[in-house]
Amino acid sequence: MLTLLLFFSKTVNCIVKDAQFYMNLPFYILDVFAQNKYEGNQLAVFCNAQNLSTAQMQVIAREINFAESTFILSDAPINGGYDVRIFTPDTELPFAGHPTIGTSWLILNKIAPGNNVKLNLKVGQIPVVKHPDGALWLTAAQPTFKETPFSSAALASFSGILPAQITEFGHVSTGVPCLVIYVESVATLAQLNFNVEAAMQFFVDNALYKTNSPDGISSQLYWVAATSENSFQTRMFCWENNRLIEDPATGSAASCLLAYLLKNKSPVVEAHIRQGVEMGRNARIYLKGQPLPNKRRRPRSPDCDGRVGSVNQNHWS
């Protein structure tokens, strides 16, 4: 089993603009993967969203303009779990780490108090368990490992760094595909400077962009620098409206890194990730995992662990 430790901080107050919807939706703003206020990754969680259309959810997510927004479709479980949909400002996702943890915390603390919850996501049902210390642990979907028919030089060609500065890479998915790219140092992370046109051509040529990828989702670019044997600093970039946007803290990418580590580095992993430094969001993610024993030799299963502080509620009307 792979385990990913996520921390949350208190939320921030939000300014709500009028929207042209007849619904009066309660929603919460969370900071995810954060140890302090105004750090980590922001998340908007909307409740009672069952009457919204897909188009309306997408418009709201675009207006909020966080990395992701989630929509809880009922206050009662269906088939043992709560139906939840995850949207970026550009598209719907089958899975994402910090929206899953944040939404689960909200359900367990505001809707159905308890220690266990399951979310029915596009990727499948995701179980989440609340530990006595308040931490939440989720088990993500089984990872898949994809081919990488390209070179370090190809990755470097649009990234502003030299091929020799890329030490290894892989392509992993736990619901959202991710290129896990090791670089030689934290200084190399700071040197990343993308030629967006060349990057788009690389993605299209290698069937990594949503318009021609097998799963219809653009792969993430997750750049990893080891600061010690068990510590990493990372940056993640993804496509939004034909632009490469940096994400301050990425649970799905961290779970892909954990799967990569377990497959290629060690059968047991306990590690720490720092992300969002360049954005001033200073996110912390903790990884802990080991393979799941299975007679059919199934792939490893990433788990995520997180904490949440207090939240503020408002209404979208």
VEXKOL-91641 format. One record per residue (C-alpha): x, z, y; residue in three letters; residue number from 1. Coordinates in steps of 0.05 Angstrom, whole numbers, m for minus. Layout:
BEGIN
@px:X pz:Z py:Y rovex:ALA voke:NUM
...
***
This chain:
BEGIN
@px:0 pz:0 py:0 rovex:MET voke:1
@px:26 pz:m16 py:70 rovex:LEU voke:2
@px:12 pz:33 py:125 rovex:THR voke:3
@px:13 pz:21 py:200 rovex:LEU voke:4
@px:12 pz:80 py:248 rovex:LEU voke:5
@px:m23 pz:67 py:315 rovex:LEU voke:6
@px:m29 pz:113 py:375 rovex:PHE voke:7
@px:m83 pz:113 py:429 rovex:PHE voke:8
@px:m87 pz:143 py:498 rovex:SER voke:9
@px:m143 pz:161 py:545 rovex:LYS voke:10
@px:m182 pz:103 py:574 rovex:THR voke:11
@px:m185 pz:78 py:644 rovex:VAL voke:12
@px:m245 pz:72 py:689 rovex:ASN voke:13
@px:m271 pz:1 py:694 rovex:CYS voke:14
@px:m304 pz:m40 py:748 rovex:ILE voke:15
@px:m364 pz:m77 py:721 rovex:VAL voke:16
@px:m389 pz:m142 py:751 rovex:LYS voke:17
@px:m461 pz:m165 py:744 rovex:ASP voke:18
@px:m472 pz:m212 py:685 rovex:ALA voke:19
@px:m530 pz:m260 py:676 rovex:GLN voke:20
@px:m556 pz:m227 py:613 rovex:PHE voke:21
@px:m620 pz:m188 py:604 rovex:TYR voke:22
@px:m586 pz:m137 py:559 rovex:MET voke:23
@px:m563 pz:m69 py:584 rovex:ASN voke:24
@px:m504 pz:m58 py:538 rovex:LEU voke:25
@px:m466 pz:8 py:533 rovex:PRO voke:26
@px:m391 pz:m5 py:528 rovex:PHE voke:27
@px:m326 pz:34 py:527 rovex:TYR voke:28
@px:m256 pz:19 py:551 rovex:ILE voke:29
@px:m198 pz:43 py:507 rovex:LEU voke:30
@px:m123 pz:40 py:512 rovex:ASP voke:31
@px:m96 pz:27 py:442 rovex:VAL voke:32
@px:m25 pz:41 py:414 rovex:PHE voke:33
@px:m13 pz:84 py:475 rovex:ALA voke:34
@px:16 pz:153 py:482 rovex:GLN voke:35
@px:m2 pz:158 py:556 rovex:ASN voke:36
@px:m56 pz:132 py:602 rovex:LYS voke:37
@px:m49 pz:60 py:624 rovex:TYR voke:38
@px:m3 pz:42 py:566 rovex:GLU voke:39
@px:m14 pz:5 py:501 rovex:GLY voke:40
@px:m67 pz:m49 py:493 rovex:ASN voke:41
@px:m135 pz:m48 py:527 rovex:GLN voke:42
@px:m199 pz:m57 py:487 rovex:LEU voke:43
@px:m272 pz:m64 py:508 rovex:ALA voke:44
@px:m322 pz:m42 py:455 rovex:VAL voke:45
@px:m395 pz:m63 py:465 rovex:PHE voke:46
@px:m451 pz:m27 py:427 rovex:CYS voke:47
@px:m521 pz:m51 py:408 rovex:ASN voke:48
@px:m498 pz:m123 py:414 rovex:ALA voke:49
@px:m542 pz:m152 py:358 rovex:GLN voke:50
@px:m585 pz:m193 py:406 rovex:ASN voke:51
@px:m526 pz:m228 py:439 rovex:LEU voke:52
@px:m510 pz:m299 py:419 rovex:SER voke:53
@px:m440 pz:m321 py:401 rovex:THR voke:54
@px:m436 pz:m357 py:467 rovex:ALA voke:55
@px:m456 pz:m295 py:506 rovex:GLN voke:56
@px:m404 pz:m252 py:469 rovex:MET voke:57
@px:m351 pz:m304 py:486 rovex:GLN voke:58
@px:m370 pz:m305 py:560 rovex:VAL voke:59
@px:m368 pz:m229 py:564 rovex:ILE voke:60
@px:m300 pz:m227 py:530 rovex:ALA voke:61
@px:m275 pz:m280 py:579 rovex:ARG voke:62
@px:m301 pz:m239 py:637 rovex:GLU voke:63
@px:m269 pz:m174 py:612 rovex:ILE voke:64
@px:m205 pz:m214 py:599 rovex:ASN voke:65
@px:m172 pz:m163 py:554 rovex:PHE voke:66
@px:m132 pz:m186 py:494 rovex:ALA voke:67
@px:m195 pz:m172 py:453 rovex:GLU voke:68
@px:m265 pz:m145 py:461 rovex:SER voke:69
@px:m309 pz:m123 py:403 rovex:THR voke:70
@px:m384 pz:m123 py:392 rovex:PHE voke:71
@px:m419 pz:m73 py:346 rovex:ILE voke:72
@px:m482 pz:m106 py:321 rovex:LEU voke:73
@px:m521 pz:m44 py:299 rovex:SER voke:74
@px:m520 pz:32 py:300 rovex:ASP voke:75
@px:m531 pz:34 py:224 rovex:ALA voke:76
@px:m487 pz:7 py:168 rovex:PRO voke:77
@px:m505 pz:m57 py:132 rovex:ILE voke:78
@px:m479 pz:m65 py:60 rovex:ASN voke:79
@px:m440 pz:m2 py:70 rovex:GLY voke:80
@px:m406 pz:m23 py:135 rovex:GLY voke:81
@px:m417 pz:m38 py:208 rovex:TYR voke:82
@px:m421 pz:m111 py:229 rovex:ASP voke:83
@px:m369 pz:m122 py:283 rovex:VAL voke:84
@px:m345 pz:m186 py:317 rovex:ARG voke:85
@px:m278 pz:m193 py:353 rovex:ILE voke:86
@px:m266 pz:m241 py:412 rovex:PHE voke:87
@px:m207 pz:m259 py:454 rovex:THR voke:88
@px:m222 pz:m293 py:522 rovex:PRO voke:89
@px:m214 pz:m359 py:485 rovex:ASP voke:90
@px:m241 pz:m352 py:414 rovex:THR voke:91
@px:m268 pz:m307 py:358 rovex:GLU voke:92
@px:m218 pz:m275 py:310 rovex:LEU voke:93
@px:m230 pz:m256 py:237 rovex:PRO voke:94
@px:m186 pz:m193 py:245 rovex:PHE voke:95
@px:m144 pz:m157 py:296 rovex:ALA voke:96
@px:m109 pz:m90 py:289 rovex:GLY voke:97
@px:m122 pz:m52 py:353 rovex:HIS voke:98
@px:m195 pz:m74 py:358 rovex:PRO voke:99
@px:m207 pz:m50 py:287 rovex:THR voke:100
@px:m177 pz:19 py:299 rovex:ILE voke:101
@px:m209 pz:27 py:368 rovex:GLY voke:102
@px:m278 pz:6 py:344 rovex:THR voke:103
@px:m274 pz:51 py:283 rovex:SER voke:104
@px:m255 pz:110 py:327 rovex:TRP voke:105
@px:m315 pz:96 py:371 rovex:LEU voke:106
@px:m363 pz:93 py:312 rovex:ILE voke:107
@px:m335 pz:157 py:281 rovex:LEU voke:108
@px:m338 pz:195 py:347 rovex:ASN voke:109
@px:m398 pz:166 py:383 rovex:LYS voke:110
@px:m445 pz:133 py:333 rovex:ILE voke:111
@px:m437 pz:163 py:264 rovex:ALA voke:112
@px:m392 pz:225 py:264 rovex:PRO voke:113
@px:m352 pz:231 py:200 rovex:GLY voke:114
@px:m286 pz:216 py:167 rovex:ASN voke:115
@px:m298 pz:147 py:136 rovex:ASN voke:116
@px:m324 pz:81 py:161 rovex:VAL voke:117
@px:m322 pz:8 py:141 rovex:LYS voke:118
@px:m323 pz:m52 py:188 rovex:LEU voke:119
@px:m353 pz:m117 py:165 rovex:ASN voke:120
@px:m307 pz:m168 py:198 rovex:LEU voke:121
@px:m300 pz:m243 py:189 rovex:LYS voke:122
@px:m239 pz:m230 py:144 rovex:VAL voke:123
@px:m280 pz:m183 py:100 rovex:GLY voke:124
@px:m297 pz:m109 py:97 rovex:GLN voke:125
@px:m243 pz:m64 py:126 rovex:ILE voke:126
@px:m244 pz:10 py:106 rovex:PRO voke:127
@px:m220 pz:63 py:155 rovex:VAL voke:128
@px:m207 pz:136 py:140 rovex:VAL voke:129
@px:m200 pz:192 py:191 rovex:LYS voke:130
@px:m148 pz:244 py:171 rovex:HIS voke:131
@px:m152 pz:319 py:189 rovex:PRO voke:132
@px:m101 pz:309 py:245 rovex:ASP voke:133
@px:m147 pz:257 py:277 rovex:GLY voke:134
@px:m108 pz:196 py:256 rovex:ALA voke:135
@px:m146 pz:136 py:230 rovex:LEU voke:136
@px:m120 pz:95 py:171 rovex:TRP voke:137
@px:m146 pz:25 py:157 rovex:LEU voke:138
@px:m131 pz:m19 py:98 rovex:THR voke:139
@px:m124 pz:m91 py:121 rovex:ALA voke:140
@px:m136 pz:m154 py:80 rovex:ALA voke:141
@px:m85 pz:m176 py:29 rovex:GLN voke:142
@px:m27 pz:m213 py:64 rovex:PRO voke:143
@px:m11 pz:m285 py:48 rovex:THR voke:144
@px:59 pz:m315 py:56 rovex:PHE voke:145
@px:62 pz:m386 py:82 rovex:LYS voke:146
@px:115 pz:m440 py:80 rovex:GLU voke:147
@px:163 pz:m450 py:139 rovex:THR voke:148
@px:185 pz:m523 py:137 rovex:PRO voke:149
@px:223 pz:m519 py:202 rovex:PHE voke:150
@px:290 pz:m491 py:227 rovex:SER voke:151
@px:316 pz:m438 py:273 rovex:SER voke:152
@px:336 pz:m495 py:319 rovex:ALA voke:153
@px:264 pz:m518 py:323 rovex:ALA voke:154
@px:241 pz:m448 py:343 rovex:LEU voke:155
@px:297 pz:m440 py:393 rovex:ALA voke:156
@px:284 pz:m509 py:424 rovex:SER voke:157
@px:223 pz:m484 py:463 rovex:PHE voke:158
@px:241 pz:m411 py:470 rovex:SER voke:159
@px:300 pz:m409 py:518 rovex:GLY voke:160
@px:349 pz:m380 py:468 rovex:ILE voke:161
@px:402 pz:m409 py:421 rovex:LEU voke:162
@px:389 pz:m423 py:347 rovex:PRO voke:163
@px:445 pz:m374 py:329 rovex:ALA voke:164
@px:406 pz:m318 py:363 rovex:GLN voke:165
@px:350 pz:m326 py:311 rovex:ILE voke:166
@px:372 pz:m291 py:247 rovex:THR voke:167
@px:313 pz:m302 py:200 rovex:GLU voke:168
@px:238 pz:m317 py:202 rovex:PHE voke:169
@px:176 pz:m320 py:160 rovex:GLY voke:170
@px:102 pz:m339 py:164 rovex:HIS voke:171
@px:52 pz:m285 py:144 rovex:VAL voke:172
@px:m23 pz:m273 py:152 rovex:SER voke:173
@px:m67 pz:m211 py:144 rovex:THR voke:174
@px:m125 pz:m248 py:176 rovex:GLY voke:175
@px:m89 pz:m280 py:235 rovex:VAL voke:176
@px:m26 pz:m321 py:218 rovex:PRO voke:177
@px:39 pz:m297 py:249 rovex:CYS voke:178
@px:109 pz:m325 py:254 rovex:LEU voke:179
@px:154 pz:m264 py:246 rovex:VAL voke:180
@px:219 pz:m283 py:280 rovex:ILE voke:181
@px:280 pz:m238 py:278 rovex:TYR voke:182
@px:329 pz:m244 py:336 rovex:VAL voke:183
@px:398 pz:m213 py:342 rovex:GLU voke:184
@px:385 pz:m162 py:397 rovex:SER voke:185
@px:337 pz:m131 py:447 rovex:VAL voke:186
@px:375 pz:m171 py:500 rovex:ALA voke:187
@px:353 pz:m235 py:465 rovex:THR voke:188
@px:280 pz:m212 py:471 rovex:LEU voke:189
@px:289 pz:m208 py:546 rovex:ALA voke:190
@px:317 pz:m279 py:547 rovex:GLN voke:191
@px:254 pz:m311 py:519 rovex:LEU voke:192
@px:231 pz:m365 py:567 rovex:ASN voke:193
@px:182 pz:m416 py:538 rovex:PHE voke:194
@px:175 pz:m489 py:551 rovex:ASN voke:195
@px:100 pz:m490 py:540 rovex:VAL voke:196
@px:95 pz:m565 py:531 rovex:GLU voke:197
@px:150 pz:m565 py:478 rovex:ALA voke:198
@px:120 pz:m504 py:445 rovex:ALA voke:199
@px:52 pz:m538 py:439 rovex:MET voke:200
@px:85 pz:m600 py:408 rovex:GLN voke:201
@px:121 pz:m555 py:357 rovex:PHE voke:202
@px:55 pz:m521 py:339 rovex:PHE voke:203
@px:17 pz:m586 py:331 rovex:VAL voke:204
@px:73 pz:m620 py:292 rovex:ASP voke:205
@px:75 pz:m562 py:243 rovex:ASN voke:206
@px:m1 pz:m551 py:237 rovex:ALA voke:207
@px:4 pz:m483 py:270 rovex:LEU voke:208
@px:m45 pz:m496 py:327 rovex:TYR voke:209
@px:m119 pz:m481 py:319 rovex:LYS voke:210
@px:m139 pz:m554 py:323 rovex:THR voke:211
@px:m101 pz:m573 py:260 rovex:ASN voke:212
@px:m81 pz:m508 py:225 rovex:SER voke:213
@px:m112 pz:m497 py:155 rovex:PRO voke:214
@px:m151 pz:m436 py:177 rovex:ASP voke:215
@px:m169 pz:m460 py:246 rovex:GLY voke:216
@px:m129 pz:m405 py:281 rovex:ILE voke:217
@px:m66 pz:m413 py:321 rovex:SER voke:218
@px:m6 pz:m374 py:294 rovex:SER voke:219
@px:23 pz:m318 py:335 rovex:GLN voke:220
@px:96 pz:m315 py:356 rovex:LEU voke:221
@px:122 pz:m246 py:339 rovex:TYR voke:222
@px:194 pz:m236 py:361 rovex:TRP voke:223
@px:230 pz:m177 py:328 rovex:VAL voke:224
@px:296 pz:m142 py:345 rovex:ALA voke:225
@px:321 pz:m86 py:300 rovex:ALA voke:226
@px:347 pz:m27 py:341 rovex:THR voke:227
@px:364 pz:12 py:278 rovex:SER voke:228
@px:349 pz:7 py:204 rovex:GLU voke:229
@px:278 pz:33 py:214 rovex:ASN voke:230
@px:265 pz:17 py:287 rovex:SER voke:231
@px:245 pz:m47 py:321 rovex:PHE voke:232
@px:228 pz:m73 py:390 rovex:GLN voke:233
@px:181 pz:m133 py:392 rovex:THR voke:234
@px:145 pz:m183 py:435 rovex:ARG voke:235
@px:84 pz:m223 py:415 rovex:MET voke:236
@px:58 pz:m287 py:447 rovex:PHE voke:237
@px:m6 pz:m324 py:429 rovex:CYS voke:238
@px:m44 pz:m384 py:454 rovex:TRP voke:239
@px:m101 pz:m373 py:503 rovex:GLU voke:240
@px:m132 pz:m433 py:538 rovex:ASN voke:241
@px:m70 pz:m475 py:523 rovex:ASN voke:242
@px:m23 pz:m423 py:552 rovex:ARG voke:243
@px:25 pz:m376 py:517 rovex:LEU voke:244
@px:2 pz:m305 py:535 rovex:ILE voke:245
@px:41 pz:m242 py:520 rovex:GLU voke:246
@px:5 pz:m185 py:484 rovex:ASP voke:247
@px:27 pz:m113 py:498 rovex:PRO voke:248
@px:12 pz:m85 py:429 rovex:ALA voke:249
@px:m9 pz:m124 py:367 rovex:THR voke:250
@px:m33 pz:m90 py:304 rovex:GLY voke:251
@px:m45 pz:m155 py:265 rovex:SER voke:252
@px:27 pz:m178 py:279 rovex:ALA voke:253
@px:55 pz:m109 py:262 rovex:ALA voke:254
@px:18 pz:m111 py:195 rovex:SER voke:255
@px:50 pz:m180 py:183 rovex:CYS voke:256
@px:118 pz:m151 py:198 rovex:LEU voke:257
@px:105 pz:m94 py:150 rovex:LEU voke:258
@px:85 pz:m144 py:95 rovex:ALA voke:259
@px:149 pz:m184 py:110 rovex:TYR voke:260
@px:192 pz:m121 py:106 rovex:LEU voke:261
@px:162 pz:m100 py:39 rovex:LEU voke:262
@px:169 pz:m169 py:10 rovex:LYS voke:263
@px:240 pz:m183 py:34 rovex:ASN voke:264
@px:274 pz:m118 py:53 rovex:LYS voke:265
@px:251 pz:m55 py:17 rovex:SER voke:266
@px:196 pz:m32 py:m32 rovex:PRO voke:267
@px:183 pz:28 py:14 rovex:VAL voke:268
@px:180 pz:23 py:90 rovex:VAL voke:269
@px:176 pz:76 py:144 rovex:GLU voke:270
@px:190 pz:45 py:211 rovex:ALA voke:271
@px:175 pz:49 py:286 rovex:HIS voke:272
@px:158 pz:m8 py:333 rovex:ILE voke:273
@px:162 pz:m9 py:408 rovex:ARG voke:274
@px:124 pz:m65 py:443 rovex:GLN voke:275
@px:99 pz:m81 py:513 rovex:GLY voke:276
@px:163 pz:m58 py:547 rovex:VAL voke:277
@px:170 pz:m121 py:589 rovex:GLU voke:278
@px:97 pz:m115 py:611 rovex:MET voke:279
@px:102 pz:m41 py:631 rovex:GLY voke:280
@px:52 pz:m21 py:576 rovex:ARG voke:281
@px:102 pz:16 py:530 rovex:ASN voke:282
@px:64 pz:14 py:464 rovex:ALA voke:283
@px:86 pz:51 py:402 rovex:ARG voke:284
@px:67 pz:30 py:332 rovex:ILE voke:285
@px:89 pz:66 py:268 rovex:TYR voke:286
@px:94 pz:31 py:201 rovex:LEU voke:287
@px:93 pz:64 py:133 rovex:LYS voke:288
@px:80 pz:27 py:68 rovex:GLY voke:289
@px:94 pz:10 py:m4 rovex:GLN voke:290
@px:68 pz:m42 py:m53 rovex:PRO voke:291
@px:1 pz:m31 py:m86 rovex:LEU voke:292
@px:8 pz:m27 py:m162 rovex:PRO voke:293
@px:m36 pz:m79 py:m194 rovex:ASN voke:294
@px:m34 pz:m112 py:m262 rovex:LYS voke:295
@px:m50 pz:m179 py:m229 rovex:ARG voke:296
@px:9 pz:m171 py:m181 rovex:ARG voke:297
@px:m34 pz:m178 py:m120 rovex:ARG voke:298
@px:1 pz:m183 py:m52 rovex:PRO voke:299
@px:14 pz:m119 py:m13 rovex:ARG voke:300
@px:m41 pz:m90 py:29 rovex:SER voke:301
@px:m25 pz:m68 py:101 rovex:PRO voke:302
@px:m55 pz:m3 py:127 rovex:ASP voke:303
@px:m60 pz:19 py:199 rovex:CYS voke:304
@px:m60 pz:90 py:228 rovex:ASP voke:305
@px:m81 pz:108 py:298 rovex:GLY voke:306
@px:m104 pz:162 py:347 rovex:ARG voke:307
@px:m153 pz:160 py:406 rovex:VAL voke:308
@px:m161 pz:204 py:468 rovex:GLY voke:309
@px:m224 pz:210 py:509 rovex:SER voke:310
@px:m262 pz:148 py:532 rovex:VAL voke:311
@px:m306 pz:128 py:590 rovex:ASN voke:312
@px:m373 pz:95 py:581 rovex:GLN voke:313
@px:m408 pz:45 py:626 rovex:ASN voke:314
@px:m463 pz:m7 py:620 rovex:HIS voke:315
@px:m460 pz:m83 py:623 rovex:TRP voke:316
@px:m525 pz:m107 py:654 rovex:SER voke:317
***
